[in-house]
């Protein structure tokens, strides 16, 4: 049913303002009758952060900002989904227009600015579905006008640790002024210390909740060294690589929108995000798993992320241009690639090409 709706509605949605189209798609997903898909091939199963994922394909944060449709997304075949980014207080984000399709490049630029309904609304929704199972992470952030942004992250940990399968500390959005400064070593060390202390306090009632750090693809390698050094010392559970980029690749063809301010995602992000993933993988040295994000629009792209160092992958922009059938296509392709390579599990593939990626010239 949803596949038929997708094929019929997607051409119409592409004629609308991107943000309007997003709201309609989310509403349709909430209301459409969905049937749970069949069991995933056992070779797609992944164990990471103490969690068992039926397959490695996740919905990235940004689509379901307020926890309105996690169960519908899981029924579409995702192995996990991530709510958010959620801030303590509701905020409207940046002025519209703030979301732009780069049709010729199959990319998207957004400067949404953490528009969301706040902690309380998301908590109510997640509490209402808490017994339904499935892996649902929560991506937490800080309010734009917050005096103590680290306190906002601590509040997010306390609010969602009892409700989330894992928590993502998002310090890498380019659309909240000054937020990426929290990736600097001293600030990040203080942030992670306070966040993990809050997680440990919450664990007394909620049990252990993995904490992941989401970083930008635009870090200089020296800064990446610092970030990973802090992450390893603080013993976080994993990293998500990466958020959107503020750079504009020379290959962009969409002159109408490519100069818009904001973070670029979709196919143009693939090379730089995958390079940053591989650089992260070789520095982490197996201390914790990585989630690869950025430009995944095919099974081949997902497999390349895994070979670059990702145990799991997430996508969002690819659905805009490929539709919800992309999830099934990627899973089928991954099984085919493993069969051709005579691999029994995805764990055998993780990081196989990381050294190759780090040896290539830096993407332009």
C-alpha positions, 0 to 999 in steps of 0.5 A: 500500500505504501509503495503504491502511494509512494509511486503515485504521490512522489511526483506530486510532492516534488512539485511542492515546496520541500518543507510542505512536501516533507510534512505531507509525507510524514502525515501520510506515513502516520496515517497509511495502513502499513503491514510489517515486512518479512524477516530480514536475511540473518546475514544483515543482523548487526550487533553494536552498542550492546543492541541487536539490529535486524539490519543496518539501515537506519532513518537518520535524524531530521525526518521524524523530528518529534517522534511522530512516526517511529513505528511506521518507519520500522514497518517500512523495513528500517532496522532502526530510526532516530528521532530529533533533533530535540531541544529542551524547549520548543522552537520554530527554527530559522525563517522559511524558506529554509529547505532547498532541493538541488534536483540536478545534483540529487542533493538538499540544502537545509538551514532548518535550525532545530525546529521541533516541539521540545522535550515534553512533546517527544517524551509523550509520544515515545512513552506511548509506544514504549512497549512496541519494541524496535530500536528507536534512538533520540538525537538531542541538541541545544536551544538556540538562545540557551545560556548553558548549552551543555545543560541542555544536553544533560537535560536531554539525557535525563529526559530520554534515557528511559525511553530511547534505545540510544542517545545521539549528542548532536554538536555538528549541525551548521544551522545553530550559530556556535554549536559546532564550537562544542567539537573543540577539544576542551568544550567537548571534553566537558560536554561528554563528561557531563553527558555521560555522568547524567547517563550513568545517573539515569541508568540507576532507573532506566538501565544502560543507554548507549551515547553516540556523538555525531560529528561534522564532515568539515573537521580538519584532520587535526581537529578530528584527532582531538575529537576522537581522542576525547571520545576514546578517553571518555569511552563513549559508545559510538560515533555518527559520521557525519552531519551535513557539510557547509562546503560546496563541491565544485561538481554541483550543477544546480546554480539556482540553489547551491549558493543557499546557506545551510548544510548540504546533504544527499549525493554530493555529500557522499565523497567527503562524508565517506572520507571522514568516516574512513579517517575516523575508523582508522583513528578509533582502532576498533574502540567503538562502532561507527554509523555512516551517513551521507549520500546513501542512495543505493545498495552500492553506496551503503556497502561502500560506507560499510567497507569504509568503516561503518557498522551501521548506516543511515539515510534520509535525502536518498528517500526524497529522490528514490522513494521508500522502496530504496530501503528494500533495494539496499537490503537486497543488494547488501545480501547480494554483495555478501554472497558474491564476496562469500561473506557470512556477515556484515561484520566481516566487511566493516573497514575493508576499504578504509585504508584505500579511502584515506590514501586518496586525494581529499574530495573537492 
